[in-house]
Amino acid sequence: MKPSIFLWLCTFQISFLCISFSVKSVSSVAHSYSDHCYSIVPEPVPKSEPPVYEFGPFGPSQSGFYYSDGDFRVVTANITRHTNLFSFYTTAVRQTDKDGVFMIEGSFELQGLLESVLYGSGSSQLSVPPRVPPAVADYSNPFILRLHGFWSESSGELCMVGTGSALLQEGTLLTPVAVLKLYNIKTSSSITTLITGTLESLSPSNDNNYFETISILMPPQLNYKFTIVSGDSVDEISSESDFEENFPIDSILQGRSFCSKFTSLVFRNVFNLQYTGCRSSMKCLPGDVVIANLPCSISLSAINCTDVLKRVRIFLKFDDNIKHSRHDKRFDPSTTLIGEGIWDDKKNQLHVLLCRFLDIENSWSNAHVGDCTTRLSLRFPTIWSIKETSTIMGQIWTNKTEDDSGYFENIVFRSTENHMHALPHLKYEYTEHYRVRNLCPEKKLGRNRKRRYPSPNSIGMKFNMLVESSEGRTGWGSANALTVNSQLYMHARLIFASIRDDFSKPTGWEPQGRANISYRIDIKWHTPPKLTDEDNASIVPDEKMEITAEGIYDADTGGLCMIGCRKLDQPLGNASIDCGILLNFQFAPVKGLENGGYIRGEIKSIREKSDLLYFDHLDVSSVAYNREQARHTIWTMDLEIALVVISQTLVCLSVRSQFYHSKRHPNRLPFTSLVMLVILDLGQLIPLVLNYEALFYHKNDQGTVLFQTGGWLEANEVIIRITSMVAFLLYFRILQQAFSSRSKDGNGKGLWFAEKMTLLVTLPLYVSGAIIVLLVDRANYKRDIVLLPISPVDYWQRSTLDDLKSYAGLISDGFLLPQILFNIFSNSRENALRPSFYIGTSLVRLLPHVYDLYCDHSYVEYKGTFIYANPAENFFSTVWDVIIPIGVLLFAAIIYLQQQFGGCCIVPKRFRWSESYENIPMVSES
């Protein structure tokens, strides 16, 4: 009992010391308030009354941004690289014995990447309980400071001191001590109000807890007054050209509140920019905004919003083209504007007055808002045309003159996403009737009038496609129908009609006629892939092409002919759009289960080759896909899964028969080629190792899985791995028995000689074959492009590992070659292999090639799953699918003849071993 009492006393003493130390640290920080904050807000005496959780513009939570010119080393670089956002949580607000001075308690926290909206609607959050900060920092909150201080309502200054914890990436836990100083915290705020300040470390500079001073910028959130934008000043900030017909606010809201609708429709969108008259880099962006590359898009985010007055306070951010990471959410005041907006019910537009952040060089502690000369208007156009198909569009301009500093030309912006469902009364005007009539002549019907094509209102009119240029460039794209005749193409409403028109068996062919139709086509180009040192192909996005087209679709012939306009990212001369494009597509016929085909077509320029806007023609192909094909594809997947399971079961039965054959005839075991057994064993082991995680880990790849299988595919995958493991163990057992029996056999020396000769022949043959495969594949380098019915296009690049795996499959196909050579060198006629074994295994090896040959000549296979005939595991083509089965059957026939008439029966007599030489190795050592 004494040791237990002693350990208990030691533990109690250590705990007491730790508590005493922590209390001393917090107490010392609390008492140091007067040392660091007395000159800002002298320390009063707090009153003992229930706390509240708001003060000035601060609610229970307030977000802001920080900037560090030095090394913020107490926070991992993975956090500061992508975001500079912090949150201040108010945990208690109490009055003091001095009027207008309040005691504030709260926590200063840095977070990782936030998925939620940065700012709310600006409404009061009195009902929200205060947040309790974590005891120590963790990976979701890597930096936490628990602060205590005082705020002066009259001066607007807040000073707080405290300590906390910081977690570095390597797991080191630090205990930083700091003082937070904030200025300009007023009870009411306007557009020019900006809270600034600093966070300074109180640790010595040589201490691990020390960090460089960071500056802070916080737009006030609560008690905000919309002062500049009022009903009387709307005309002052509206554009003189705002005469277009737009949707009224009631049509946009559709029963929802102003703030919630704008949050989902506007503030979660990205807008592409078009510079109307930008001739000098100094006259392209507001004020002194400088970005390495001229931005091509902007994004808007809400700070405050009010439903009653339909007013909003926003951030406008110019997106730098260099930043390609979607995780990059850093706030940069030099590329961001802040403004107030109001909805104009007369013009049906949102008018916004925008201001800049000034004095932000090197530090944000002296930043302020000014230069409110930038204007923005945003509207929802009611009419679309071939040159304009944006749900939301607007413009940015300045009220400065061209000679003023900070002047810039008007900028037009358009939404990148078309929310057609949000604007049900949208109209489309066809403006290219004349050119369509001249360039798209009507085709005559063929002899076979029973061919039916997709209805213009069917879901089959929307398709993904592969695009190839005459220069060898490739890309993928999508074609989305916008309107059919005078109605919007809403495939969600027409599912029932689509199923009825396309998939039911018609009683007779009926003409469907021609229909006016419009499309939006988006193409993303890819640069040719380059192999890295690891032999992995990388496809880097290069540029994109956006085309709006209108024309005629003939439902009787399946022909779609349109005139198109493409938007130019960088205007050429005075042109910002190119409408000299002709598009032709031919849809595949709809024929129940026989409708597997491709949509093929071309996109070409009708301009002269000398024109700057001319481009070479583009070939387009796409999978024609509908409900019957989905059923057929699922049926094909089920068939392939069944074939794989049957094949592996047949392998197990074949090797099981050979195993029992060896047990019944142990004297025949030495005459089994060890090289053959090693090849068969490795053929089961390598796929088992490469896919070992399938037994224990469910991989869910949303980019490649076409259908939800409800676990059927995963269950069969586990069955396949289990049967592979059983086959591997049986092969290994036969190999072990053959090796042992040959070592004990009296004629073992002669058999080992034959085995060595077999290895000397097969090893150089296999190595030279591998070298030839690699050289041929590299000389004829080409990536396989696979069309998928769900995703636009799948780029499958054969790497060196894929080539070697396919070659290993070829070696497995010829698994009988080592046994044939062994029989020749040993001139054996023993029935070492049971017919059910080598015939069954040969069938397993040749069936995938027969299946692949059947698929290529019977129907269009929707590749991408490769469940059974996988090109990464063997060579599959029309030539290989003929050569390999013939070779497999030939090897099986040779084995049969050798076991009947001797190993040298297939060798001409002049090349056979002489009887005397043949019997020398067979002499017993005794």
C-alpha positions, 0 to 999 in steps of 0.5 A, a space after each residue: 500500500 505504501 508505494 500506492 500512497 506515495 505515487 498518489 501524493 506525488 501526483 497530487 503535488 504535481 497537479 497542484 504545482 501545475 494549477 498554481 503555475 497556470 493561475 500565476 500565468 493568467 493572473 500575471 497577464 491580467 495584472 499586466 493590462 495596466 502595463 500595456 493598455 493604460 494609455 488607451 483605456 484606463 482600467 475601471 472596476 467592473 460591475 457585478 451584473 449579468 453579462 450581455 454579448 454585444 457591444 458597439 458593432 460587435 455581436 457574439 461573433 465578428 469576422 475580420 482579416 489580418 496581415 503580417 509583414 513578417 513571419 507569423 511563425 506560431 501558425 502553420 503555413 498551410 493556414 496562412 497560405 490560403 486564408 487570412 480570416 479570423 473571428 472574434 467571439 464575445 463571451 461577456 460584456 459588463 458595465 464598469 464604474 466609469 460611464 461609457 467604458 465596458 469590460 470585454 471578455 472574448 476569444 481571438 481565433 484563427 480558423 482554417 478554410 471556412 465553408 460557410 458564408 463569411 458574413 450574415 445578414 447583419 441582423 441582431 444575434 441576441 438570441 445566439 448564445 456565446 461561444 465557449 472557446 476550446 481549452 487548447 488549440 486543435 487542427 480546426 482552431 490552430 490559434 486561440 487567445 482568451 482575452 480580457 480588456 476594456 472598451 471606451 464608447 466615446 473614443 471607440 478604442 478597445 484594448 485587451 490582453 490574454 494568453 492562449 495556445 497555438 498548434 503547429 503542423 508538426 504537433 507542437 503546442 505553443 502558449 502565446 501571450 498577446 495584446 489586442 488593440 482595436 480602434 474606431 469601434 463606434 456604436 453606429 457605422 457607415 460605409 466609410 467606417 472601418 475597424 483597424 488595429 494590431 495584435 502584438 506578442 508580449 513574449 521576448 523575440 527569442 522565445 518560441 511563442 513570439 510572433 511579429 505584429 499583425 495588423 487587423 482590418 474589420 468591417 463593422 457588422 452590427 448597427 450599420 446605417 445605410 446612409 449614402 444610398 438612399 431613395 433620393 440618390 439612386 439617380 446619382 449612381 445609376 447609369 444613363 444607359 440603363 434602359 434595357 428590359 429587366 425582370 422585376 424583383 417579385 419575379 426574381 424572389 418568387 416568394 423568397 426574401 430579398 437577402 436569401 434569394 440574392 445570397 443563392 443567386 448572386 453572391 455565390 456566383 462568379 462573373 466574367 469580365 469584358 473590358 469595353 474600351 481598355 487601351 492602357 493598363 492604367 485605365 482598366 481597373 478602378 483606382 490603383 488596383 494592380 494585378 499581375 494579369 488583368 482579371 477575367 472575373 469578379 465575385 461578390 459577397 454580402 456583408 449586411 443585407 436588409 429585406 425590408 428596404 432591399 439594401 445590401 452591403 457587399 465586397 467586390 473582389 477582382 480575381 487574379 488569374 494566377 490564383 488557380 486554387 479553389 482553396 485560396 480565400 485570402 482577403 486582399 484590400 488592394 483588389 477588393 472594393 466595398 460598397 452599398 447597394 439598393 434595388 431600384 424598382 423603377 429600372 429593376 436593377 441593383 445600384 451599388 456605390 463602391 469605395 476603395 481601401 486606402 493607406 494599406 501599404 505594409 500595414 492595415 492598422 491605418 487603413 480607411 475607406 474612401 474614393 467612393 467614385 466607382 459605380 455598379 449596376 446589376 440586372 436580370 435581363 428578360 430577353 436572351 439572344 445569340 449574343 447574350 445568354 446571361 442570367 445576370 449581367 451588369 457593368 462597372 464604371 466611374 463618375 470621374 472624367 478621362 483626365 482624372 486620376 483613377 479613371 477607367 473604361 466601363 467594364 461589363 460583367 456576366 454570370 458564369 452560371 445560367 439559372 434558367 429555373 430561377 427565371 421561368 418567364 425568360 424569352 429568347 429572340 431568334 435573330 439569325 433566321 436568314 443565315 440559318 436558312 442559307 447555310 442549313 439546307 433541308 435534308 431529304 429523308 432516306 429510304 428507311 423512314 422507320 428510323 426515329 431520332 430524339 424529340 427536340 424536347 427530349 433529354 437526349 438533346 443535352 450531351 457531353 462531347 469530345 472535341 479534336 482540332 485539326 492541329 491535334 489538340 483535344 478538349 471536352 465540352 458540353 452542349 446544353 439546349 436553351 430553348 426549343 421554338 419559343 419555350 425554354 428547354 426544361 428537361 426536368 419538366 419533360 422527363 415523362 414526355 421524353 420517356 414516352 417519345 423516345 423509349 416506347 415502341 411506336 406503332 408506326 413512323 410519324 414525321 416530327 418536322 423541324 424546330 428552332 433551337 438554341 444551344 450553349 456550348 462550353 469547351 475546355 481545351 487541354 494542352 498535350 500531356 507531358 510525361 514526368 519522371 514518374 511516367 505519369 501524364 499530366 493534363 493542364 487546363 489551357 483555355 476555354 471556348 464558349 459558344 452560343 448558337 441557334 438554328 434548326 433541328 430536324 427530328 426526322 433526319 437527326 440533323 442539327 445545324 446552327 449559327 454560333 457566336 463565341 465570346 472572346 476573352 481578349 477582344 481583337 480590335 473592336 470585336 468582343 464576339 465572333 459570330 462567324 461559326 457554323 455548327 453541324 451535328 448528326 444525332 444517333 437514331 433511337 431504336 430501343 436496345 439497338 440505339 447505341 451510337 455516337 453523336 458526331 459533328 463539326 464546328 468550323 469558322 465561315 470566315 476567310 483564312 486571312 481573318 484574325 477570327 478564323 480557326 480550323 475546323 473542330 471534330 466533335 463526337 459524343 455518346 448518344 445516351 438515353 434510358 434504354 442505353 442506361 439499362 443496357 449498360 447496367 446489364 453489360 456491367 452485370 454480365 461482366 461482373 458475372 464473367 469475372 466471377 465465373 472465370 475466377 471460379 473456373 480458375 479455382 476448380 482447374 487448379 483444384 483438379 491439378 492439386 488432387 491430380 498431383 496427390 494421386 500421382 506424386 511420381 508425376 509432380 517432378 515433371 511439372 515446370 516450376 517456371 510455369 507454376 511461378 508465372 501462374 502464381 504471380 498472375 494471381 499474386 500481383 493483382 491481389 497485392 495491387 487491389 488488396 485494399 478492396 478487401 478492407 477499404 471501400 473506395 468511392 470515386 465519384 468521378 468514375 463510378 457511373 451508377 450506384 450499385 447498392 454494394 453489388 459491385 463491391 461484394 463481387 469484388 471481394 468475392 473475386 479477391 477471395 477466389 484469387 487468394 485461394 487460387 494463389 495458395 493452391 498454386 503455391 502449394 503445388 509449386 512447393 510439392 513439385 520442388 520437394 518431389 524433384 529434390 527427392 527424385 532420383 532423376 532430379 539432376 536431369 529434370 533440373 537441367 531441363 528446368 535450367 534450359 527452360 529458364 535460359 530460353 524463357 527469361 531472355 524471351 520475356 525480357 526482350 519482349 518487355 523492351 520491345 513493348 516499351 519501345 513500341 508504345 513510346 514511339 507510338 505514344 498516344 493517350 486513350 480518350 474514352 467517352 463516358 455517358 455521365 462525365 464529358 470525357 475521360 482521359 486515360 493515359 497508359 503509363 509504363 506500369 500499364 504497359 508492363 501490366 499488359 505485357 504480364 497479362 500476355 505472359 500469363 496467356 502463354 503460361 504453357 510455354 515453359 511446360 512445352 519447353 520443359 517437355 522438349 528438354 526432358 523429352 517427357 511424356 508423363 501426364 504432369 498436367 491434367 487436361 481439365 487444368 490446362 484446358 480450363 485455365 486456357 479457357 479463362 485466358 482466351 475468354 476475355 479476348 473473345 468477349 472483347 472481339 464480340 463487343 467490337 463487332 456487335 454493339 457499341 460498348 460504353 467503356 470506362 468501367 473495364 470490369 472484364 476485358 481491362 486494357 490495363 491488364 492485357 492487350 486488347 484489339 482486333 489483332 490481339 483478340 485473334 492472335 492470343 486465342 489462337 496461340 492459347 489453343 495451340 499451346 494446349 494442343 501441343 501439351 496434349 500431343 507431348 503428353 501422348 507421344 513425348 516432349 520432342 514429338 513436335 520437334 523435327 527429328 534432325 533437331 531432337 536430342 540423341 538417345 545417348 545424350 538424352 540418357 546421360 543426365 537420367 543416370 542415377 547417382 547410385 
